Amino acid sequence: MYLLDEPSYAYLLIIIPILLFIYLWIIRWKSNIQKKFISLKMIDYLSPNRSIFKGFFKFFLLIFSLLFLIIGLINPKIGTELETVKREGVDIVFAVDVSKSMLAEDIAPNRIEKAKRLVSAIINNLVGDRIGIIAYANQAIPQLPITTDYNAGKMFLQSLNTNMLSSQGTALNSALDLSTTFFNDEDQTNKVVFIFSDGEDHSEEAGSASMRAAANGIKIYTFGIGTESGGPIPVKIDGVLESYKKDENGVVVITKRNIETLKLISKNANGQYLDGNNTKDVVGFVSEVLKNLEKKEFEAKKFVSYKDQFQPFIFISFILLLIELFIFEKDTAWLKKLNLFNENK
């Protein structure tokens, strides 16, 4: 397999047929002009060491030098293949609350952005663990299945927003039930779910769902985002604040972090609750938790990194150009004696 690092330079290849056309046109033009004013025998008499072959040879050296130079600029990367590598780690599912209450700005810049930054910071510190991502509001939807591809994880993480699900509200039980389906490796001894939420739960079934998760060997750690005093939910259009969400009586809704629900979930599933407003504390806590968990060895496939291959093409281009500079458009005495191209016939 191969990869073209700078494919835009491939457009320079159009220069080669243009130069070839111009060269052939000039050869024909010179031939026609010479025929008008002088005979071929006279040309041979006046220029006995003239070599037709070397003129062509020098031109094609320049063409191939240019060709290899362009290929070098394109920089084909070669040498990728799949290899099996052994890794050791824990399977982790990040469940991120994307309900409208996560738009509250009682924690900067807002709750959902804070949650995404926490998850991203945790992923940056992982080594060998596999990750999955779930987004949930009134229902839960899978975003990323269990994988070792951290870059894909951060890419899907950035796409999370509060408009992903049309039905609003918060149903923590749906996120917990969905997370149990992510762990398809029966040999994995440690399965962990990290929940990032303000703790609001409109289903009131989170307790029973967390016990079902615990029965499947899943440990749940919860991180509360927001403040207990809470804040209003802004309604923005194109990033501009228009108003705040109101209830049916026209009163501005104040959403508050619900610690008790999050503590209940983590307690039922042999985990722990932590305030999620401090990134450093969360990352340190997660690192300590994962360090104390038993790791499982598993196999994962990955691509060997691509290797640059432009060096030999640039080198060949330079050598061809150097050869062209030292070739003159006249017969070489020793080469003429060899009569390789039957020129003396």
C-alpha positions as CSV (number, residue, x, y, z in Angstrom):
1,M,0.0,0.0,0.0
2,Y,1.1,3.6,-0.5
3,L,0.1,7.1,0.3
4,L,0.7,10.3,-1.7
5,D,1.8,13.0,0.8
6,E,1.4,16.0,-1.6
7,P,-0.8,14.8,-4.5
8,S,-1.3,18.4,-5.6
9,Y,2.2,18.4,-7.2
10,A,0.9,15.7,-9.6
11,Y,-0.4,18.5,-11.8
12,L,3.2,19.4,-12.7
13,L,3.3,16.2,-14.8
14,I,1.5,18.1,-17.5
15,I,4.7,19.9,-18.1
16,I,6.4,16.8,-19.5
17,P,4.1,16.2,-22.6
18,I,4.2,20.0,-23.2
19,L,8.0,20.0,-23.2
20,L,8.0,16.9,-25.5
21,F,5.7,18.6,-28.0
22,I,7.8,21.8,-28.0
23,Y,11.0,19.9,-28.4
24,L,9.7,17.8,-31.4
25,W,8.3,21.0,-32.9
26,I,11.6,22.8,-32.6
27,I,13.4,19.8,-34.2
28,R,11.1,19.8,-37.1
29,W,11.3,23.5,-37.5
30,K,15.1,23.5,-37.5
31,S,15.1,20.6,-40.0
32,N,12.8,22.6,-42.4
33,I,14.9,25.7,-42.1
34,Q,18.1,23.8,-42.7
35,K,16.7,22.2,-45.8
36,K,15.9,25.6,-47.3
37,F,19.4,27.0,-47.0
38,I,21.9,24.1,-46.8
39,S,22.1,20.5,-47.8
40,L,22.6,17.6,-45.4
41,K,26.0,16.8,-46.9
42,M,27.1,20.4,-46.3
43,I,25.9,20.2,-42.6
44,D,28.0,17.0,-42.2
45,Y,31.0,18.8,-43.7
46,L,30.7,21.9,-41.6
47,S,29.9,20.0,-38.4
48,P,31.5,16.6,-38.7
49,N,31.3,15.9,-34.9
50,R,27.6,16.7,-34.7
51,S,25.7,13.9,-32.9
52,I,21.9,13.6,-33.5
53,F,21.6,10.9,-30.8
54,K,23.1,13.0,-28.0
55,G,20.7,15.8,-28.6
56,F,17.8,13.4,-28.1
57,F,19.6,11.7,-25.2
58,K,20.2,15.0,-23.3
59,F,16.6,16.0,-23.7
60,F,15.3,12.7,-22.4
61,L,17.7,13.0,-19.4
62,L,16.1,16.3,-18.6
63,I,12.6,14.9,-19.0
64,F,13.4,12.0,-16.7
65,S,15.1,14.3,-14.2
66,L,12.0,16.4,-14.1
67,L,9.8,13.4,-13.7
68,F,11.7,12.0,-10.7
69,L,11.8,15.5,-9.2
70,I,8.0,15.8,-9.4
71,I,7.6,12.3,-7.9
72,G,9.9,13.4,-5.1
73,L,7.7,16.5,-4.5
74,I,4.6,14.3,-4.4
75,N,6.4,12.2,-1.8
76,P,4.9,8.7,-2.1
77,K,4.9,7.0,1.3
78,I,5.3,3.3,1.0
79,G,5.5,0.4,3.5
80,T,2.2,0.2,5.3
81,E,0.8,-3.1,6.3
82,L,-1.3,-4.5,9.0
83,E,0.5,-5.9,12.0
84,T,-0.8,-7.4,15.1
85,V,0.3,-5.8,18.3
86,K,-0.5,-6.8,21.9
87,R,-1.9,-4.3,24.2
88,E,-2.9,-4.3,27.9
89,G,-5.6,-2.2,29.3
90,V,-9.2,-1.6,30.5
91,D,-12.4,-1.1,28.4
92,I,-13.8,2.3,29.1
93,V,-17.1,3.8,28.0
94,F,-17.6,7.5,28.2
95,A,-21.3,8.5,28.6
96,V,-21.8,12.2,28.0
97,D,-25.1,14.0,28.8
98,V,-26.2,16.0,25.8
99,S,-29.6,17.3,27.2
100,K,-30.5,21.0,27.0
101,S,-29.6,21.5,30.7
102,M,-26.0,20.9,29.7
103,L,-26.1,24.3,28.0
104,A,-26.2,26.1,31.3
105,E,-23.2,28.4,31.8
106,D,-22.8,28.0,35.5
107,I,-19.4,26.4,34.7
108,A,-17.4,28.0,31.9
109,P,-17.9,27.9,29.0
110,N,-20.9,25.7,29.6
111,R,-21.6,22.2,31.0
112,I,-21.4,20.2,27.8
113,E,-18.2,21.8,26.6
114,K,-16.7,21.2,30.0
115,A,-17.7,17.6,29.8
116,K,-16.1,17.2,26.4
117,R,-12.9,18.8,27.6
118,L,-12.7,16.5,30.5
119,V,-13.1,13.4,28.3
120,S,-10.5,14.7,25.9
121,A,-8.0,15.3,28.7
122,I,-8.6,11.8,30.0
123,I,-8.1,10.2,26.5
124,N,-4.8,12.1,26.2
125,N,-3.5,10.3,29.3
126,L,-4.6,6.8,28.3
127,V,-2.1,4.2,27.2
128,G,-3.4,0.9,25.8
129,D,-7.0,1.1,27.1
130,R,-9.9,0.8,24.7
131,I,-12.6,3.4,24.6
132,G,-16.2,3.9,23.5
133,I,-18.5,6.9,23.5
134,I,-22.2,7.2,24.2
135,A,-24.4,10.3,24.0
136,Y,-27.6,10.5,25.8
137,A,-30.5,12.7,26.7
138,N,-34.1,11.3,26.7
139,Q,-32.5,8.3,25.0
140,A,-29.0,7.0,24.4
141,I,-27.2,6.6,21.1
142,P,-23.9,5.0,20.4
143,Q,-21.2,7.3,19.0
144,L,-18.1,5.2,19.0
145,P,-17.8,1.4,19.6
146,I,-15.0,0.1,21.7
147,T,-11.7,0.9,19.9
148,T,-8.1,1.7,20.5
149,D,-8.2,4.6,18.0
150,Y,-8.0,7.7,20.3
151,N,-7.9,10.1,17.4
152,A,-11.3,8.8,16.2
153,G,-12.5,9.1,19.8
154,K,-11.6,12.8,20.1
155,M,-13.1,13.4,16.6
156,F,-16.5,11.9,17.6
157,L,-16.3,13.6,20.9
158,Q,-16.1,17.1,19.3
159,S,-19.3,16.3,17.3
160,L,-21.4,16.0,20.4
161,N,-24.0,18.7,20.9
162,T,-27.4,19.3,22.5
163,N,-29.1,19.1,19.1
164,M,-28.2,15.5,18.4
165,L,-31.5,14.2,19.9
166,S,-34.8,15.7,19.1
167,S,-36.5,14.4,22.2
168,Q,-35.2,16.1,25.3
169,G,-35.1,15.3,29.0
170,T,-32.6,13.1,30.6
171,A,-32.8,9.4,31.0
172,L,-29.7,8.1,32.7
173,N,-31.0,4.5,32.7
174,S,-30.9,4.4,28.9
175,A,-27.2,5.4,28.9
176,L,-26.5,2.7,31.5
177,D,-28.4,0.0,29.7
178,L,-26.7,0.9,26.4
179,S,-23.3,0.9,27.9
180,T,-23.7,-2.8,28.9
181,T,-23.9,-3.7,25.2
182,F,-20.5,-2.1,24.5
183,F,-18.5,-4.7,26.4
184,N,-18.6,-7.7,24.1
185,D,-15.3,-9.2,25.4
186,E,-16.4,-11.8,28.0
187,D,-12.7,-12.2,29.1
188,Q,-12.4,-8.6,30.1
189,T,-12.2,-8.5,33.9
190,N,-12.6,-4.7,34.2
191,K,-15.3,-2.8,32.5
192,V,-15.7,0.9,33.4
193,V,-18.2,3.5,32.6
194,F,-17.5,7.2,33.2
195,I,-20.6,9.3,33.2
196,F,-20.4,13.1,32.7
197,S,-23.6,14.8,33.6
198,D,-25.3,17.5,35.7
199,G,-27.2,14.6,37.3
200,E,-30.7,15.7,36.2
201,D,-32.8,12.5,35.6
202,H,-36.3,12.5,34.5
203,S,-36.7,8.7,34.3
204,E,-36.1,7.9,38.0
205,E,-34.8,4.5,36.9
206,A,-31.1,5.2,37.1
207,G,-30.8,3.3,40.4
208,S,-32.1,0.0,39.0
209,A,-30.2,0.5,35.8
210,S,-26.9,0.9,37.7
211,M,-27.6,-2.3,39.6
212,R,-28.1,-4.1,36.3
213,A,-24.8,-2.8,35.1
214,A,-23.1,-3.9,38.3
215,A,-24.6,-7.4,37.8
216,N,-22.7,-7.5,34.4
217,G,-19.4,-6.7,36.1
218,I,-19.4,-3.0,35.1
219,K,-18.1,-0.3,37.5
220,I,-19.5,3.2,37.1
221,Y,-17.8,6.4,38.0
222,T,-19.8,9.6,37.9
223,F,-18.7,13.2,37.4
224,G,-21.0,16.0,38.3
225,I,-20.8,19.0,35.9
226,G,-22.2,22.4,37.0
227,T,-23.0,24.0,40.3
228,E,-25.7,23.2,43.0
229,S,-26.9,26.8,42.8
230,G,-27.4,26.2,39.1
231,G,-28.1,28.5,36.2
232,P,-30.6,29.3,33.4
233,I,-30.5,27.5,30.1
234,P,-29.6,30.0,27.3
235,V,-31.5,29.9,24.0
236,K,-29.0,31.0,21.3
237,I,-29.5,31.6,17.5
238,D,-26.2,31.5,15.5
239,G,-24.3,31.9,18.8
240,V,-26.2,35.0,19.8
241,L,-28.2,34.9,23.1
242,E,-31.9,35.4,22.4
243,S,-33.5,34.5,25.7
244,Y,-33.5,31.8,28.4
245,K,-35.6,28.6,28.5
246,K,-38.9,29.1,30.4
247,D,-41.5,26.7,31.8
248,E,-45.1,26.6,30.8
249,N,-45.9,29.5,33.2
250,G,-43.3,31.8,31.6
251,V,-40.8,31.5,34.4
252,V,-37.1,31.1,33.6
253,V,-36.0,27.5,34.3
254,I,-33.0,27.1,36.6
255,T,-31.2,23.9,36.2
256,K,-29.1,22.6,39.1
257,R,-26.5,19.9,39.5
258,N,-28.0,16.8,41.1
259,I,-25.3,15.2,43.2
260,E,-27.5,12.6,44.9
261,T,-28.5,10.8,41.7
262,L,-24.9,10.6,40.5
263,K,-23.7,9.3,43.9
264,L,-26.5,6.6,43.9
265,I,-25.5,5.4,40.5
266,S,-21.8,5.1,41.3
267,K,-22.5,3.5,44.7
268,N,-24.8,0.8,43.2
269,A,-22.1,-0.1,40.6
270,N,-19.1,-0.2,42.9
271,G,-17.7,3.1,41.6
272,Q,-17.3,6.6,43.0
273,Y,-18.6,10.1,42.5
274,L,-16.3,13.1,41.9
275,D,-16.9,16.8,41.3
276,G,-16.3,17.3,37.6
277,N,-15.6,21.0,37.6
278,N,-11.9,20.7,38.1
279,T,-10.1,19.1,35.1
280,K,-6.8,18.4,37.0
281,D,-8.6,16.6,39.8
282,V,-10.7,14.5,37.4
283,V,-7.7,13.5,35.2
284,G,-5.7,12.6,38.3
285,F,-8.6,10.6,39.8
286,V,-9.2,8.7,36.6
287,S,-5.4,7.9,36.3
288,E,-5.4,6.5,39.8
289,V,-8.5,4.4,39.3
290,L,-7.2,2.9,36.1
291,K,-3.8,2.2,37.7
292,N,-5.4,0.2,40.4
293,L,-7.6,-1.9,38.0
294,E,-6.4,-5.2,36.7
295,K,-5.4,-5.0,33.1
296,K,-6.3,-7.5,30.4
297,E,-4.1,-8.3,27.5
298,F,-5.8,-8.2,24.2
299,E,-4.8,-8.0,20.6
300,A,-5.4,-5.0,18.3
301,K,-4.5,-4.4,14.7
302,K,-3.0,-1.1,13.6
303,F,-1.2,0.3,10.5
304,V,2.5,0.6,10.5
305,S,3.3,4.2,10.0
306,Y,3.9,5.4,6.5
307,K,7.6,6.1,5.6
308,D,8.7,9.0,3.3
309,Q,10.2,7.8,0.0
310,F,11.0,11.1,-1.7
311,Q,14.8,10.9,-1.0
312,P,15.7,8.4,-3.8
313,F,13.6,10.2,-6.4
314,I,15.3,13.5,-5.6
315,F,18.7,11.8,-5.7
316,I,18.0,10.2,-9.1
317,S,16.8,13.5,-10.5
318,F,20.0,15.2,-9.4
319,I,22.2,12.5,-10.9
320,L,20.4,12.6,-14.2
321,L,20.7,16.4,-14.3
322,L,24.4,16.1,-13.5
323,I,24.9,13.6,-16.3
324,E,23.1,15.8,-18.8
325,L,25.3,18.8,-17.9
326,F,28.5,16.8,-18.8
327,I,27.2,15.5,-22.1
328,F,28.0,17.7,-25.1
329,E,26.1,17.6,-28.4
330,K,29.0,16.2,-30.4
331,D,30.5,12.8,-31.0
332,T,32.8,11.5,-28.5
333,A,36.0,10.1,-30.1
334,W,36.1,6.8,-28.3
335,L,32.3,6.3,-28.5
336,K,32.5,7.1,-32.3
337,K,35.1,4.3,-32.7
338,L,32.8,1.8,-31.1
339,N,30.1,2.7,-33.7
340,L,27.4,1.6,-31.3
341,F,24.6,3.2,-33.3
342,N,26.0,2.3,-36.7
343,E,26.8,6.0,-37.5
344,N,29.9,5.2,-39.6
345,K,28.0,3.1,-42.1
